[in-house]
Amino acid sequence: MSDFGDKFSSYSLTQLNNLLEDDDKLDKIVQDMEEVQKVQQTKQMTLASNRSLAEQNLLLQPRLDSQKNELTKRYQHLQDLFEAFQLRKSTLDYHSGINSLDTLLALLQTEGAKIEEETENMADSFLEGNVSLDTFVDEYHSRRKLAHLRRVKIDKLHEVVLKGHRLTQAQLAALATHPQDPAASASFLPNSGSSPVPQLRKAPTLQPTQLGASQPASDAYSGTPYPSIPPRVVSTKDWSWPEVLSYQLIPVSLTLGLGSPPTSAGADLP
């Protein structure tokens, strides 16, 4: 700019006025300035660089389009998987939260019925003479013990399920009657500070054929206990002494360790 000022400092007032009136000459003087020429060179270099970058971008355009399409497909697949996961998770939570105790009770009842049937078949095999006395005593004792334990577990779980259903129904009824009273729903909850009340256990029955009986009529549970076992039919036409009267007591006496069944001369078990 100093050269530009030095150049016009030597002009007279008349020359300066003429220069202002001649736009072409003034533009030529400006274009011939060193600063303007440097700006023009920088502009040309920037345009060339931009053109080169644009050409490179155009070469990469097909790859960009293909990757965008692939990304769109994968994102859609991810959305589908997420929706399927949410659906299955909600279904799993629903079934595990509602039917867990009922399912466990049904499975336990099935296993209880199975062990009852196994003990009945074992007693039949012993009476028919297919199993030795020592084997029968050991196996029958362990199986009957397992059957009694499962019977107790079934009864306890049955009570828990019944209490849960009754408590839920009572809470719903209280909320429907007093929706604005928070103490109404809290009154039906179990008291955590009180000591537990012991529950009386039922006396075990002595006859094995009655162990598979159904629950008392007082339990208003909708689920059915394990299926009943048909009574055993034993042929007694060849028995020569009154073993018929002690037939039901033989397995129990063996289970309780009272000794072996009575034997007499000339009387063999079938």
C-alpha positions as CSV (number, residue, x, y, z in Angstrom):
1,M,0.0,0.0,0.0
2,S,3.0,2.3,0.5
3,D,3.9,1.9,-3.2
4,F,0.4,2.8,-4.1
5,G,0.5,6.0,-2.0
6,D,3.9,7.0,-3.4
7,K,2.6,6.5,-6.9
8,F,-0.4,8.8,-6.5
9,S,1.6,11.4,-4.4
10,S,3.3,12.6,-7.6
11,Y,0.0,13.2,-9.4
12,S,-1.5,16.7,-9.7
13,L,-5.0,17.5,-8.7
14,T,-6.1,17.6,-12.4
15,Q,-4.6,14.1,-13.0
16,L,-6.3,12.7,-9.9
17,N,-9.7,14.1,-11.0
18,N,-9.2,12.6,-14.5
19,L,-8.3,9.3,-12.9
20,L,-11.5,9.3,-10.9
21,E,-13.4,9.8,-14.0
22,D,-11.6,7.0,-15.9
23,D,-12.7,3.7,-14.3
24,D,-10.8,1.5,-16.7
25,K,-7.5,3.1,-16.0
26,L,-8.3,3.0,-12.2
27,D,-9.1,-0.8,-12.4
28,K,-5.9,-1.4,-14.3
29,I,-3.8,0.4,-11.7
30,V,-5.5,-1.7,-9.0
31,Q,-4.9,-5.0,-10.8
32,D,-1.3,-4.1,-11.2
33,M,-0.8,-3.8,-7.5
34,E,1.4,-6.5,-5.9
35,E,-1.1,-7.2,-3.1
36,V,-3.9,-7.8,-5.5
37,Q,-1.8,-10.2,-7.6
38,K,-0.9,-12.2,-4.5
39,V,-4.6,-12.5,-3.6
40,Q,-5.3,-13.7,-7.2
41,Q,-2.6,-16.3,-7.0
42,T,-4.0,-17.5,-3.6
43,K,-7.5,-17.7,-5.1
44,Q,-6.3,-19.7,-8.1
45,M,-4.5,-22.2,-5.8
46,T,-7.5,-22.5,-3.5
47,L,-9.8,-23.2,-6.5
48,A,-7.4,-25.8,-7.8
49,S,-7.2,-27.5,-4.4
50,N,-11.0,-27.5,-4.1
51,R,-11.4,-29.0,-7.5
52,S,-9.0,-31.8,-6.7
53,L,-10.9,-32.5,-3.4
54,A,-14.2,-32.5,-5.3
55,E,-12.9,-35.0,-7.8
56,Q,-11.7,-37.3,-5.0
57,N,-15.1,-37.0,-3.3
58,L,-16.8,-38.0,-6.5
59,L,-14.6,-41.0,-6.8
60,L,-15.6,-42.1,-3.2
61,Q,-19.4,-41.4,-3.8
62,P,-20.3,-45.0,-4.8
63,R,-18.5,-46.4,-1.7
64,L,-20.3,-43.9,0.5
65,D,-23.7,-44.8,-1.0
66,S,-23.1,-48.6,-0.5
67,Q,-22.0,-48.1,3.1
68,K,-25.0,-45.9,3.8
69,N,-27.3,-48.6,2.4
70,E,-25.6,-51.2,4.5
71,L,-25.9,-49.1,7.6
72,T,-29.6,-48.6,7.0
73,K,-30.2,-52.3,6.6
74,R,-28.2,-53.1,9.8
75,Y,-30.1,-50.5,11.7
76,Q,-33.4,-51.9,10.6
77,H,-32.3,-55.4,11.6
78,L,-31.3,-54.0,15.0
79,Q,-34.7,-52.5,15.4
80,D,-36.4,-55.8,14.6
81,L,-34.2,-57.7,17.0
82,F,-34.8,-55.1,19.8
83,E,-38.6,-55.4,19.3
84,A,-38.4,-59.2,19.4
85,F,-36.3,-59.0,22.5
86,Q,-38.7,-56.7,24.2
87,L,-41.7,-58.9,23.3
88,R,-40.0,-62.1,24.6
89,K,-38.7,-60.3,27.8
90,S,-42.2,-59.1,28.6
91,T,-43.6,-62.5,28.0
92,L,-41.0,-64.1,30.2
93,D,-41.5,-61.6,33.0
94,Y,-45.2,-62.1,32.9
95,H,-45.0,-65.9,33.1
96,S,-42.2,-66.0,35.7
97,G,-43.9,-63.4,37.9
98,I,-47.4,-65.0,37.9
99,N,-47.1,-68.7,37.3
100,S,-43.9,-69.5,39.1
101,L,-45.5,-70.8,42.3
102,D,-48.3,-72.6,40.4
103,T,-45.8,-74.2,38.1
104,L,-43.6,-75.3,40.9
105,L,-46.6,-76.8,42.8
106,A,-47.7,-78.7,39.7
107,L,-44.3,-80.1,39.1
108,L,-43.9,-81.1,42.8
109,Q,-47.3,-82.8,42.7
110,T,-46.3,-84.7,39.7
111,E,-43.1,-85.9,41.3
112,G,-45.1,-86.8,44.5
113,A,-47.5,-89.0,42.5
114,K,-44.6,-90.6,40.7
115,I,-42.8,-91.6,43.9
116,E,-46.1,-92.9,45.4
117,E,-46.6,-95.1,42.3
118,E,-43.1,-96.4,42.6
119,T,-43.6,-97.4,46.2
120,E,-46.8,-99.2,45.3
121,N,-45.2,-101.1,42.5
122,M,-42.3,-102.0,44.8
123,A,-44.7,-103.4,47.4
124,D,-46.5,-105.4,44.7
125,S,-43.2,-106.8,43.5
126,F,-42.3,-107.9,47.0
127,L,-45.6,-109.6,47.6
128,E,-45.2,-111.4,44.3
129,G,-41.8,-112.7,45.4
130,N,-39.8,-110.8,42.8
131,V,-37.7,-108.8,45.3
132,S,-35.7,-110.1,48.3
133,L,-36.5,-109.0,51.8
134,D,-33.3,-107.0,52.4
135,T,-33.5,-105.2,49.1
136,F,-37.2,-104.4,49.8
137,V,-36.6,-103.1,53.3
138,D,-33.7,-100.7,52.2
139,E,-35.3,-99.4,49.0
140,Y,-38.9,-99.1,50.4
141,H,-37.8,-97.3,53.5
142,S,-35.9,-94.7,51.5
143,R,-38.6,-94.3,48.9
144,R,-41.3,-93.9,51.6
145,K,-39.2,-91.3,53.4
146,L,-38.8,-89.3,50.2
147,A,-42.6,-89.6,49.5
148,H,-43.4,-88.2,53.0
149,L,-41.0,-85.3,52.5
150,R,-42.5,-84.4,49.2
151,R,-46.0,-84.7,50.7
152,V,-45.0,-82.2,53.4
153,K,-43.5,-79.8,50.8
154,I,-46.6,-80.1,48.7
155,D,-48.8,-79.2,51.6
156,K,-46.7,-76.2,52.6
157,L,-46.4,-74.9,49.1
158,H,-50.2,-75.4,48.7
159,E,-50.8,-73.2,51.7
160,V,-48.4,-70.5,50.4
161,V,-50.2,-70.4,47.1
162,L,-53.6,-70.2,48.7
163,K,-52.4,-67.4,51.0
164,G,-51.0,-65.5,48.1
165,H,-54.2,-65.7,46.1
166,R,-56.3,-64.7,49.1
167,L,-54.0,-61.8,50.0
168,T,-54.1,-60.5,46.4
169,Q,-57.9,-60.7,46.2
170,A,-58.2,-58.9,49.6
171,Q,-55.9,-56.1,48.5
172,L,-57.8,-55.6,45.2
173,A,-61.1,-55.5,47.1
174,A,-59.7,-53.0,49.6
175,L,-58.3,-50.7,46.9
176,A,-61.6,-50.9,45.0
177,T,-63.5,-49.9,48.1
178,H,-61.1,-47.3,49.5
179,P,-58.9,-46.1,46.6
180,Q,-57.7,-43.0,48.5
181,D,-57.0,-44.7,51.9
182,P,-53.4,-46.1,51.9
183,A,-53.9,-47.7,55.3
184,A,-56.6,-50.0,53.8
185,S,-54.2,-51.8,51.6
186,A,-51.5,-51.9,54.3
187,S,-53.8,-53.6,56.8
188,F,-53.9,-56.7,54.6
189,L,-50.1,-57.1,54.5
190,P,-48.5,-59.5,56.8
191,N,-47.1,-58.0,60.0
192,S,-43.3,-58.2,59.8
193,G,-42.9,-57.4,63.5
194,S,-45.1,-60.3,64.8
195,S,-43.6,-63.7,65.5
196,P,-44.6,-66.5,63.2
197,V,-47.4,-68.8,64.3
198,P,-46.5,-72.5,64.1
199,Q,-48.7,-74.5,61.9
200,L,-50.0,-77.9,63.0
201,R,-48.9,-80.7,60.7
202,K,-51.2,-83.4,59.7
203,A,-50.6,-86.9,61.1
204,P,-49.2,-89.2,58.5
205,T,-51.5,-92.0,57.5
206,L,-50.4,-95.6,58.1
207,Q,-51.7,-97.3,55.1
208,P,-49.6,-96.8,51.9
209,T,-52.7,-97.0,49.7
210,Q,-54.1,-93.9,51.3
211,L,-51.0,-91.7,50.8
212,G,-52.1,-90.7,47.3
213,A,-55.5,-89.4,48.5
214,S,-56.5,-85.9,47.4
215,Q,-56.5,-82.8,49.5
216,P,-59.3,-82.1,52.0
217,A,-62.4,-80.3,50.7
218,S,-61.6,-77.2,52.9
219,D,-58.7,-76.2,50.6
220,A,-60.4,-74.2,47.9
221,Y,-57.4,-74.3,45.5
222,S,-58.2,-74.5,41.9
223,G,-55.2,-76.7,41.0
224,T,-55.7,-80.5,41.2
225,P,-53.3,-82.5,43.5
226,Y,-51.3,-85.3,42.0
227,P,-53.5,-87.9,40.3
228,S,-54.9,-90.7,42.5
229,I,-53.4,-94.2,42.3
230,P,-55.7,-97.1,41.6
231,P,-56.0,-99.6,44.4
232,R,-53.8,-102.7,44.2
233,V,-55.4,-106.0,43.4
234,V,-53.5,-108.9,44.9
235,S,-54.6,-112.5,44.4
236,T,-55.0,-114.3,47.7
237,K,-56.5,-117.5,46.6
238,D,-53.3,-119.5,47.4
239,W,-52.7,-118.0,50.8
240,S,-53.0,-120.6,53.6
241,W,-53.0,-118.3,56.6
242,P,-54.6,-115.0,57.3
243,E,-52.1,-112.8,55.5
244,V,-54.9,-111.0,53.9
245,L,-55.6,-109.1,57.1
246,S,-52.0,-108.0,57.5
247,Y,-51.4,-107.3,53.8
248,Q,-51.8,-103.5,54.3
249,L,-49.6,-103.5,57.4
250,I,-46.6,-105.3,55.9
251,P,-45.0,-102.3,54.1
252,V,-45.6,-100.0,57.1
253,S,-44.0,-102.4,59.6
254,L,-41.0,-102.7,57.5
255,T,-40.7,-98.9,57.1
256,L,-40.9,-98.3,60.8
257,G,-38.3,-101.1,61.5
258,L,-40.7,-103.4,63.3
259,G,-39.2,-106.5,61.8
260,S,-39.9,-108.9,59.0
261,P,-43.4,-110.1,58.0
262,P,-44.8,-113.2,59.8
263,T,-43.9,-116.5,58.2
264,S,-45.3,-120.0,58.9
265,A,-44.6,-123.5,57.8
266,G,-46.2,-124.2,54.5
267,A,-47.2,-120.6,53.8
268,D,-45.1,-118.9,51.0
269,L,-45.7,-115.5,49.6
270,P,-46.9,-115.5,46.0
